[in-house]
Amino acid sequence: MRALARIAPPLLLATALVCSVAGPATAAGPPVQSPPKVPEAVGWGGAVASVDADATAAGIEVLRKGGNAVDAAVAVAAALGVTEPYSAGIGGGGYFVYYDHATGRVSTIDGRETASRTADEGLFLEGGKPLPFADAVTSGLSVGVPGSPATWETAVRLWGRRSFADALKPAQRIADQGFTVDQTFQDQTALNQARFKDFPDTAKLFLPGGDLPVVGSTFRNPDLAATYRQLGKEGTKALYQGDLATDIVRTIQHPPVDPASGRNARPGRVDATDLAGYQAKRQQPTHVAYRDYDLYSIAPSSSGGTTVGEALGILEDGEVGRYDGTQYYHHFLDASRIAFADRNRWVGDPAFNDVPVKELLSERYAASRACLISPDRALTSPLAPGDPRHPAACASAGPAPAAEPYEGLSTSHLTVADRWGNVVSYTLTLEQTGGSGITVPGRGFLLNNELTDFNFTPLTPGVPDPNLPGPGKRPRSSLSPTIVLRDGEPVLAAGSPGGATIITTTLQVLLGRLDRGLSLEQAIAAPRASQRNTAATQAEPAFLALPERARLEALGHVFASTPEIGAATGVERLPDGRWVAAAEPVRRGGGAAAVVRPAP
Ligand code: GLU
């Protein structure tokens, strides 16, 4: 079937679709029941929080069998590749942050996707004009070299206690035996139905019988199970250099679209040399000292660590814990606004730009930006960036930027702790929900559309833009996996999906827990708002129902309603050594938290 789908002439496509109505024989088996979702768990022996119950259970299984937080995190990520295939998996990338208890060190892996070494600033231009965003998304052109497989293998090799093959086993089993389709999975499929149906291999996998997967039914992915089995046996060499690499390159360069669909799925430039040259990068985390805490996150190519860190630096100037509700939200929103003005001007792939990371996170620069905030009135956007290399109180550096381009709403964050006190905070993504919409035929996974995170044209004419496409370049990300220490011991780890709102969600969860007296579960559940240097602040309906809303509007804040922001997870170590795992009670259908030995 793999070969047929790859060639994809109309007649054979029709056959493939008819076959899928009956369901492939390999996918048969008894129905399975996924575990229930629990948003909070407390106890000993380690903890896992993710958006999905099967994935969380996979992590707990590995911890029980003697794996550490790294082994478990990779197991959870691989399982998310099965159960959250539109947001996570080996077709995408992400950022891995690891606290090692034995050394007290925090290390990170930048597993971001890269553009082809033949890419240039004109990657998304046609006839000198930027491609329509939707056309760029569903194309081979937007697919970057996947970074997640290299991230997983590197993490386990460097810090794990078990083998890469072992870490993949629970996911393999879930892919073989199946998981229970829930409403969120069906909704996410429905969101993608119009484009999935144009790619016969994607339709065959995710639109069984041409239709949405039925809630309560069992969803299997034997192709992905086989892919994981191969990776376990041969290592990721198979994916970066072997037959899997050949399949990936062919798919990117010749997107297997149904010719009858009329869709112009533009070919990508990534080739075998690009895949063979991919490296997940080890790099120093960002670090900010905030009150009694040390916060570690991911350095560029993500803007997560610098932007959350800069906002915290601005807020430390005030007294977030003592503000009333209105002043708290007011300062949170304006600090976010300022930090976003700066990130858009200064942050991109450091291999191509001199990103002033240290300066963006310096106390001096934070003070020079904090002085913009007045307790009596909101700042207006777009706000001009400052110059972190030459901090001057309340000064700007250049014109206010145009509105930030759209970023997706996909991605998955997981947090894991183990009995030894090691902690992982890991966010992985395909960019959009459903990535490029293109499944690698017969391999069971979707390819990312991460390259659409580049700006297609300079954000502000005449001002250098650090996030234009380039050869082998990593597009700027917003992923913000964070670990918090106090006196060298882990206290908290958190992160979220949600495109650029990831930054404000992570910031809000951290402030809620560290400053506002909320428990981790409450900080995650609290109503959210996201200000990213735009005229209106996005806010959830529950935020707009808060009594502070009218007072914030009186200060000049403008809100636009949005149904849901982010889907955070976190773990926290209690003073007696127990772990709390926490996930969303409601957003994205709720998340799944678990501990090895419950002890509430
Ligand atoms: N691609 C985005 C990033 O890396 C994340 C997409 C999302 O969370 O929706 O920042």
Boltz pocket constraint, residues with backbone or C-beta under 6 A from the ligand:
constraints:
  - pocket:
      binder: B
      contacts: [[A, 407], [A, 408], [A, 409], [A, 410], [A, 411], [A, 429], [A, 430], [A, 431], [A, 432], [A, 433], [A, 450], [A, 453], [A, 476], [A, 477], [A, 478], [A, 479], [A, 496], [A, 497], [A, 498], [A, 499], [A, 500], [A, 502]]
      max_distance: 6.0
